Amino acid sequence: MIVVEVLQAVLLIALAPLMSGIVSKLKAGMQNRPGAGVLQPYRDLYKLCRKGRAVSGSCSWIFHAVPVVCMASMLILAAMTPFVYTGVLAPYGGLVTVVYMFTMYRFAMVLGGLEGGSTFGGMGSSREMMMSVLIEPALLLGIATLAVLSGAGTDMGDISEAIATMGVAAVGPALILAACSFMITLLAENARIPFDNPTTHLELTMVHEAMILEYSGKELAMMEYSSMLRMTVFMAMLGSLFLPWGISCTGEPVSLVVSLVLALAKMLVIAFAMALVESVLCKSRLFKVPNLLTVSFALSLIAMISLYIL
């Protein structure tokens, strides 16, 4: 099954720019704009890889190491995430490892924003750390709720297989509340509206874009691609952990084909939901962001408590 696990990880990595393009295209359609094609992120990455780089004189080797760390952490997460098959390429990726991989990505991004020596990079880094205080506990509790609900330990593949095997019996307040919390975390982690606007270049409101403001060329391409991959991994986790029905547990060819079709359908539904949220809502004020993140933490906490009450 190692071949299936490798192909699953490669497919998830290759789909990252496409999912970003689909979300942007759906969002443009909802706003009555033609928008760019769904393959535009691939072209953008190709152009960035062909460009040279301009580096601030205050940067050290850390500035150049940040894109590598961000890319490596997301590639490891892609190998740990069940997408069409519950077996994963990195079988020792438990709950704590998943959260720490996301934390490593965020820590590297913050260092990159500070290393550039830009005032806006420092502002973006401080805002990112402020949000992470509430993002990480909500993420940890949300996935921990699934681990307790499934009784399969903390490995994502085992959790997905256990909940898929439980069938309709797994659907309850705990799963629904944890899924809602995870969706809010998805938007916050990936700098989407209402937490941040991924298309803005207004310095006073940027969070994610402010931290990569000083990057260019291949390094910017790596930062952009790792950001797309992070969003795709979150979408895959939402589909395979909270809606795992239909995922292949045996690795047989027929079940893999059915699982692939269902996984892509789930990704499209999640992409539609993200585009709808970004079209209906507007970016919140920075001082209101902790309130939204507190809602996510509260939902995941209530989900965990409900397992023991109900």
C-alpha positions as a Markdown table, in Angstrom:
| # | Residue | x | y | z |
|---|---|---|---|---|
| 1 | Met | 0.0 | 0.0 | 0.0 |
| 2 | Ile | 3.0 | 2.3 | 0.1 |
| 3 | Val | 2.4 | 3.2 | -3.6 |
| 4 | Val | -1.2 | 4.3 | -2.8 |
| 5 | Glu | 0.1 | 6.4 | 0.2 |
| 6 | Val | 2.7 | 8.1 | -2.0 |
| 7 | Leu | 0.2 | 8.8 | -4.7 |
| 8 | Gln | -2.2 | 10.2 | -2.2 |
| 9 | Ala | 0.4 | 12.6 | -0.8 |
| 10 | Val | 1.5 | 13.6 | -4.3 |
| 11 | Leu | -2.1 | 14.2 | -5.4 |
| 12 | Leu | -2.8 | 16.4 | -2.4 |
| 13 | Ile | 0.4 | 18.4 | -3.0 |
| 14 | Ala | -0.4 | 18.8 | -6.7 |
| 15 | Leu | -3.9 | 20.0 | -6.1 |
| 16 | Ala | -2.9 | 22.9 | -3.8 |
| 17 | Pro | -2.8 | 25.6 | -6.4 |
| 18 | Leu | -5.9 | 24.3 | -8.1 |
| 19 | Met | -7.9 | 24.5 | -5.0 |
| 20 | Ser | -6.8 | 28.1 | -4.4 |
| 21 | Gly | -7.8 | 28.9 | -8.0 |
| 22 | Ile | -11.2 | 27.3 | -7.6 |
| 23 | Val | -11.9 | 29.2 | -4.4 |
| 24 | Ser | -10.9 | 32.5 | -6.1 |
| 25 | Lys | -13.0 | 31.6 | -9.2 |
| 26 | Leu | -16.1 | 30.8 | -7.1 |
| 27 | Lys | -15.7 | 33.9 | -5.1 |
| 28 | Ala | -15.4 | 36.0 | -8.3 |
| 29 | Gly | -18.6 | 34.4 | -9.7 |
| 30 | Met | -20.5 | 35.1 | -6.5 |
| 31 | Gln | -19.4 | 38.8 | -6.8 |
| 32 | Asn | -20.5 | 39.0 | -10.5 |
| 33 | Arg | -16.9 | 39.2 | -11.7 |
| 34 | Pro | -15.3 | 36.9 | -14.4 |
| 35 | Gly | -12.2 | 36.3 | -12.3 |
| 36 | Ala | -9.0 | 34.6 | -13.3 |
| 37 | Gly | -9.0 | 30.9 | -14.5 |
| 38 | Val | -8.7 | 28.1 | -11.9 |
| 39 | Leu | -5.2 | 27.4 | -13.3 |
| 40 | Gln | -3.9 | 30.9 | -12.7 |
| 41 | Pro | -2.1 | 30.0 | -9.4 |
| 42 | Tyr | 0.1 | 27.5 | -11.4 |
| 43 | Arg | 1.0 | 30.3 | -13.9 |
| 44 | Asp | 1.8 | 32.7 | -11.1 |
| 45 | Leu | 4.1 | 30.3 | -9.3 |
| 46 | Tyr | 5.9 | 29.6 | -12.6 |
| 47 | Lys | 6.4 | 33.3 | -13.2 |
| 48 | Leu | 7.7 | 33.8 | -9.7 |
| 49 | Cys | 10.2 | 30.9 | -10.1 |
| 50 | Arg | 11.7 | 32.6 | -13.2 |
| 51 | Lys | 12.2 | 36.0 | -11.5 |
| 52 | Gly | 15.2 | 37.2 | -9.5 |
| 53 | Arg | 15.0 | 38.2 | -5.9 |
| 54 | Ala | 15.6 | 41.4 | -4.1 |
| 55 | Val | 16.8 | 41.1 | -0.5 |
| 56 | Ser | 16.9 | 43.7 | 2.3 |
| 57 | Gly | 20.4 | 44.4 | 3.6 |
| 58 | Ser | 19.3 | 43.7 | 7.2 |
| 59 | Cys | 18.4 | 40.0 | 6.4 |
| 60 | Ser | 20.4 | 37.1 | 7.8 |
| 61 | Trp | 20.4 | 33.4 | 6.8 |
| 62 | Ile | 17.2 | 33.0 | 8.8 |
| 63 | Phe | 15.3 | 35.0 | 6.2 |
| 64 | His | 16.3 | 32.6 | 3.4 |
| 65 | Ala | 15.7 | 29.5 | 5.6 |
| 66 | Val | 12.1 | 30.5 | 6.4 |
| 67 | Pro | 10.6 | 29.5 | 3.0 |
| 68 | Val | 12.3 | 26.1 | 3.2 |
| 69 | Val | 11.0 | 25.4 | 6.7 |
| 70 | Cys | 7.4 | 26.5 | 5.7 |
| 71 | Met | 7.5 | 24.3 | 2.6 |
| 72 | Ala | 9.0 | 21.3 | 4.5 |
| 73 | Ser | 6.4 | 21.5 | 7.3 |
| 74 | Met | 3.5 | 21.6 | 4.9 |
| 75 | Leu | 4.9 | 18.7 | 2.8 |
| 76 | Ile | 5.2 | 16.6 | 6.0 |
| 77 | Leu | 1.6 | 17.5 | 6.9 |
| 78 | Ala | 0.4 | 16.5 | 3.4 |
| 79 | Ala | 2.1 | 13.1 | 3.9 |
| 80 | Met | 0.4 | 12.7 | 7.3 |
| 81 | Thr | -3.1 | 13.6 | 6.0 |
| 82 | Pro | -5.6 | 10.9 | 4.9 |
| 83 | Phe | -7.2 | 12.1 | 1.6 |
| 84 | Val | -8.6 | 9.1 | -0.3 |
| 85 | Tyr | -7.1 | 6.3 | 1.8 |
| 86 | Thr | -6.9 | 6.0 | 5.6 |
| 87 | Gly | -3.3 | 4.8 | 5.4 |
| 88 | Val | -0.8 | 7.6 | 5.4 |
| 89 | Leu | 2.8 | 8.0 | 4.3 |
| 90 | Ala | 3.9 | 9.3 | 7.7 |
| 91 | Pro | 2.1 | 6.8 | 10.0 |
| 92 | Tyr | 3.5 | 8.3 | 13.2 |
| 93 | Gly | 1.8 | 11.7 | 12.8 |
| 94 | Gly | -0.4 | 12.0 | 15.8 |
| 95 | Leu | -2.6 | 14.8 | 17.0 |
| 96 | Val | 0.3 | 16.7 | 18.7 |
| 97 | Thr | 2.5 | 16.4 | 15.7 |
| 98 | Val | -0.1 | 17.9 | 13.5 |
| 99 | Val | -0.6 | 20.9 | 15.7 |
| 100 | Tyr | 3.2 | 21.4 | 16.1 |
| 101 | Met | 3.6 | 21.3 | 12.3 |
| 102 | Phe | 1.1 | 24.1 | 11.9 |
| 103 | Thr | 2.9 | 25.9 | 14.8 |
| 104 | Met | 6.3 | 25.5 | 13.1 |
| 105 | Tyr | 4.9 | 27.0 | 9.9 |
| 106 | Arg | 3.5 | 30.0 | 11.8 |
| 107 | Phe | 6.7 | 30.5 | 13.8 |
| 108 | Ala | 8.8 | 30.5 | 10.6 |
| 109 | Met | 6.4 | 33.0 | 9.0 |
| 110 | Val | 6.7 | 35.3 | 12.0 |
| 111 | Leu | 10.5 | 35.1 | 11.9 |
| 112 | Gly | 10.4 | 35.9 | 8.2 |
| 113 | Gly | 8.3 | 38.9 | 8.8 |
| 114 | Leu | 10.6 | 40.2 | 11.5 |
| 115 | Glu | 13.8 | 39.4 | 9.5 |
| 116 | Gly | 12.8 | 41.6 | 6.6 |
| 117 | Gly | 13.3 | 44.7 | 8.8 |
| 118 | Ser | 10.0 | 46.2 | 7.5 |
| 119 | Thr | 7.6 | 47.9 | 9.9 |
| 120 | Phe | 4.7 | 46.3 | 8.2 |
| 121 | Gly | 6.3 | 42.9 | 8.5 |
| 122 | Gly | 6.6 | 43.4 | 12.3 |
| 123 | Met | 3.0 | 44.5 | 12.5 |
| 124 | Gly | 1.9 | 41.4 | 10.6 |
| 125 | Ser | 4.0 | 39.1 | 12.8 |
| 126 | Ser | 2.6 | 40.6 | 16.0 |
| 127 | Arg | -1.0 | 40.2 | 14.7 |
| 128 | Glu | -0.3 | 36.6 | 13.7 |
| 129 | Met | 1.0 | 35.8 | 17.2 |
| 130 | Met | -2.0 | 37.4 | 18.8 |
| 131 | Met | -4.4 | 35.2 | 16.8 |
| 132 | Ser | -2.3 | 32.1 | 17.3 |
| 133 | Val | -3.0 | 32.2 | 21.1 |
| 134 | Leu | -6.6 | 31.2 | 20.4 |
| 135 | Ile | -6.2 | 29.3 | 17.1 |
| 136 | Glu | -4.0 | 26.5 | 18.4 |
| 137 | Pro | -6.1 | 25.5 | 21.5 |
| 138 | Ala | -9.2 | 25.4 | 19.3 |
| 139 | Leu | -7.4 | 23.3 | 16.7 |
| 140 | Leu | -6.0 | 20.9 | 19.4 |
| 141 | Leu | -9.4 | 20.5 | 21.1 |
| 142 | Gly | -11.3 | 20.0 | 17.8 |
| 143 | Ile | -9.1 | 17.1 | 16.7 |
| 144 | Ala | -8.9 | 15.8 | 20.3 |
| 145 | Thr | -12.7 | 15.6 | 20.3 |
| 146 | Leu | -12.5 | 13.3 | 17.3 |
| 147 | Ala | -9.8 | 11.1 | 18.9 |
| 148 | Val | -12.0 | 10.6 | 22.0 |
| 149 | Leu | -15.2 | 10.1 | 19.9 |
| 150 | Ser | -13.5 | 7.5 | 17.7 |
| 151 | Gly | -11.5 | 5.8 | 20.5 |
| 152 | Ala | -8.8 | 5.1 | 17.9 |
| 153 | Gly | -6.0 | 7.1 | 19.4 |
| 154 | Thr | -4.5 | 10.3 | 17.9 |
| 155 | Asp | -3.3 | 9.1 | 14.5 |
| 156 | Met | -5.4 | 10.9 | 11.8 |
| 157 | Gly | -5.7 | 7.8 | 9.6 |
| 158 | Asp | -7.0 | 5.7 | 12.5 |
| 159 | Ile | -9.5 | 8.4 | 13.5 |
| 160 | Ser | -10.8 | 8.7 | 9.9 |
| 161 | Glu | -11.2 | 4.9 | 9.6 |
| 162 | Ala | -12.9 | 4.6 | 13.0 |
| 163 | Ile | -15.5 | 7.4 | 12.3 |
| 164 | Ala | -16.1 | 6.1 | 8.8 |
| 165 | Thr | -16.8 | 2.6 | 10.3 |
| 166 | Met | -19.1 | 4.0 | 12.9 |
| 167 | Gly | -21.3 | 5.4 | 10.1 |
| 168 | Val | -24.4 | 7.5 | 11.1 |
| 169 | Ala | -23.8 | 6.7 | 14.8 |
| 170 | Ala | -20.9 | 9.1 | 14.8 |
| 171 | Val | -23.1 | 12.0 | 13.9 |
| 172 | Gly | -24.0 | 14.0 | 17.0 |
| 173 | Pro | -23.5 | 17.3 | 18.8 |
| 174 | Ala | -19.8 | 16.6 | 19.5 |
| 175 | Leu | -19.0 | 16.0 | 15.8 |
| 176 | Ile | -21.1 | 18.9 | 14.5 |
| 177 | Leu | -19.7 | 21.4 | 17.0 |
| 178 | Ala | -16.1 | 20.2 | 16.4 |
| 179 | Ala | -16.7 | 20.6 | 12.7 |
| 180 | Cys | -18.0 | 24.1 | 13.1 |
| 181 | Ser | -15.0 | 25.0 | 15.2 |
| 182 | Phe | -12.6 | 23.5 | 12.7 |
| 183 | Met | -14.2 | 25.5 | 9.9 |
| 184 | Ile | -13.6 | 28.7 | 11.8 |
| 185 | Thr | -10.1 | 27.6 | 12.5 |
| 186 | Leu | -9.6 | 26.9 | 8.8 |
| 187 | Leu | -10.5 | 30.4 | 7.8 |
| 188 | Ala | -8.3 | 31.9 | 10.6 |
| 189 | Glu | -5.3 | 29.8 | 9.9 |
| 190 | Asn | -5.4 | 30.5 | 6.1 |
| 191 | Ala | -5.8 | 34.3 | 6.5 |
| 192 | Arg | -9.3 | 34.3 | 4.9 |
| 193 | Ile | -12.2 | 36.7 | 5.5 |
| 194 | Pro | -13.4 | 37.7 | 8.1 |
| 195 | Phe | -10.0 | 37.3 | 9.8 |
| 196 | Asp | -7.8 | 38.6 | 6.9 |
| 197 | Asn | -8.2 | 39.5 | 3.3 |
| 198 | Pro | -5.8 | 37.3 | 1.2 |
| 199 | Thr | -6.0 | 39.7 | -1.8 |
| 200 | Thr | -5.4 | 43.0 | 0.1 |
| 201 | His | -2.2 | 45.1 | -0.2 |
| 202 | Leu | -3.3 | 47.8 | 2.2 |
| 203 | Glu | -0.5 | 47.8 | 4.7 |
| 204 | Leu | -2.5 | 48.8 | 7.7 |
| 205 | Thr | -4.8 | 45.8 | 7.5 |
| 206 | Met | -2.5 | 43.0 | 6.2 |
| 207 | Val | -1.5 | 40.0 | 8.4 |
| 208 | His | -0.3 | 37.2 | 6.1 |
| 209 | Glu | 0.7 | 39.4 | 3.2 |
| 210 | Ala | 2.6 | 41.7 | 5.6 |
| 211 | Met | 4.9 | 38.8 | 6.7 |
| 212 | Ile | 5.9 | 37.9 | 3.1 |
| 213 | Leu | 6.2 | 41.5 | 1.9 |
| 214 | Glu | 10.0 | 41.4 | 1.6 |
| 215 | Tyr | 10.1 | 38.1 | -0.3 |
| 216 | Ser | 10.5 | 37.8 | -4.0 |
| 217 | Gly | 11.4 | 35.4 | -6.8 |
| 218 | Lys | 11.7 | 31.7 | -5.9 |
| 219 | Glu | 11.4 | 32.4 | -2.2 |
| 220 | Leu | 8.1 | 34.1 | -2.7 |
| 221 | Ala | 6.9 | 31.2 | -4.8 |
| 222 | Met | 7.8 | 28.8 | -2.0 |
| 223 | Met | 5.9 | 31.0 | 0.5 |
| 224 | Glu | 2.9 | 31.2 | -1.7 |
| 225 | Tyr | 2.8 | 27.5 | -2.5 |
| 226 | Ser | 3.2 | 26.5 | 1.1 |
| 227 | Ser | 0.3 | 28.8 | 1.9 |
| 228 | Met | -1.9 | 27.1 | -0.8 |
| 229 | Leu | -0.8 | 23.7 | 0.5 |
| 230 | Arg | -1.7 | 24.6 | 4.1 |
| 231 | Met | -5.3 | 25.6 | 2.9 |
| 232 | Thr | -5.6 | 22.3 | 0.9 |
| 233 | Val | -4.4 | 20.2 | 3.9 |
| 234 | Phe | -7.0 | 21.9 | 6.1 |
| 235 | Met | -9.7 | 21.2 | 3.5 |
| 236 | Ala | -8.6 | 17.6 | 3.2 |
| 237 | Met | -8.6 | 17.2 | 7.0 |
| 238 | Leu | -12.1 | 18.6 | 7.2 |
| 239 | Gly | -13.3 | 16.2 | 4.6 |
| 240 | Ser | -11.5 | 13.1 | 5.9 |
| 241 | Leu | -11.8 | 13.5 | 9.6 |
| 242 | Phe | -15.2 | 15.2 | 10.1 |
| 243 | Leu | -16.9 | 13.8 | 7.0 |
| 244 | Pro | -14.9 | 10.6 | 6.4 |
| 245 | Trp | -17.8 | 8.5 | 5.0 |
| 246 | Gly | -16.7 | 7.0 | 1.6 |
| 247 | Ile | -13.0 | 7.1 | 2.3 |
| 248 | Ser | -11.2 | 3.9 | 1.4 |
| 249 | Cys | -10.1 | 1.8 | 4.3 |
| 250 | Thr | -8.9 | -1.3 | 2.4 |
| 251 | Gly | -7.0 | 0.2 | -0.6 |
| 252 | Glu | -8.9 | -1.9 | -3.2 |
| 253 | Pro | -9.0 | -0.2 | -6.7 |
| 254 | Val | -12.8 | 0.2 | -6.8 |
| 255 | Ser | -12.9 | 1.7 | -3.3 |
| 256 | Leu | -10.0 | 4.0 | -4.1 |
| 257 | Val | -11.8 | 5.3 | -7.2 |
| 258 | Val | -15.0 | 5.9 | -5.3 |
| 259 | Ser | -13.1 | 7.5 | -2.5 |
| 260 | Leu | -11.3 | 9.8 | -4.9 |
| 261 | Val | -14.5 | 11.0 | -6.5 |
| 262 | Leu | -16.1 | 11.6 | -3.1 |
| 263 | Ala | -12.9 | 13.4 | -1.8 |
| 264 | Leu | -12.9 | 15.8 | -4.7 |
| 265 | Ala | -16.6 | 16.4 | -4.3 |
| 266 | Lys | -16.0 | 17.2 | -0.6 |
| 267 | Met | -13.2 | 19.6 | -1.5 |
| 268 | Leu | -15.4 | 21.4 | -4.0 |
| 269 | Val | -18.2 | 21.8 | -1.4 |
| 270 | Ile | -15.7 | 23.1 | 1.2 |
| 271 | Ala | -14.3 | 25.5 | -1.5 |
| 272 | Phe | -17.9 | 26.7 | -2.2 |
| 273 | Ala | -18.5 | 27.3 | 1.5 |
| 274 | Met | -15.3 | 29.3 | 1.8 |
| 275 | Ala | -16.1 | 31.4 | -1.2 |
| 276 | Leu | -19.7 | 32.0 | 0.1 |
| 277 | Val | -18.4 | 33.1 | 3.5 |
| 278 | Glu | -15.9 | 35.5 | 1.9 |
| 279 | Ser | -18.6 | 36.9 | -0.4 |
| 280 | Val | -21.2 | 37.4 | 2.4 |
| 281 | Leu | -19.0 | 38.7 | 5.2 |
| 282 | Cys | -16.5 | 41.5 | 5.2 |
| 283 | Lys | -13.2 | 41.6 | 7.0 |
| 284 | Ser | -13.6 | 42.2 | 10.7 |
| 285 | Arg | -11.7 | 44.9 | 12.7 |
| 286 | Leu | -8.5 | 43.6 | 14.2 |
| 287 | Phe | -9.8 | 44.0 | 17.7 |
| 288 | Lys | -12.9 | 41.9 | 17.0 |
| 289 | Val | -10.9 | 39.0 | 15.7 |
| 290 | Pro | -10.2 | 37.5 | 19.2 |
| 291 | Asn | -14.0 | 37.4 | 19.7 |
| 292 | Leu | -14.4 | 35.2 | 16.6 |
| 293 | Leu | -11.6 | 33.0 | 17.6 |
| 294 | Thr | -13.0 | 32.6 | 21.1 |
| 295 | Val | -16.2 | 31.3 | 19.5 |
| 296 | Ser | -14.1 | 28.6 | 17.8 |
| 297 | Phe | -12.5 | 27.7 | 21.0 |
| 298 | Ala | -15.8 | 27.6 | 22.9 |
| 299 | Leu | -17.4 | 25.4 | 20.2 |
| 300 | Ser | -14.5 | 22.9 | 20.4 |
| 301 | Leu | -14.6 | 22.9 | 24.2 |
| 302 | Ile | -18.4 | 22.3 | 24.3 |
| 303 | Ala | -17.9 | 19.5 | 21.8 |
| 304 | Met | -15.4 | 17.8 | 24.1 |
| 305 | Ile | -17.6 | 18.3 | 27.2 |
| 306 | Ser | -20.7 | 17.0 | 25.4 |
| 307 | Leu | -19.0 | 13.6 | 24.9 |
| 308 | Tyr | -19.0 | 13.1 | 28.6 |
| 309 | Ile | -22.4 | 14.6 | 29.3 |
| 310 | Leu | -24.3 | 12.9 | 26.5 |
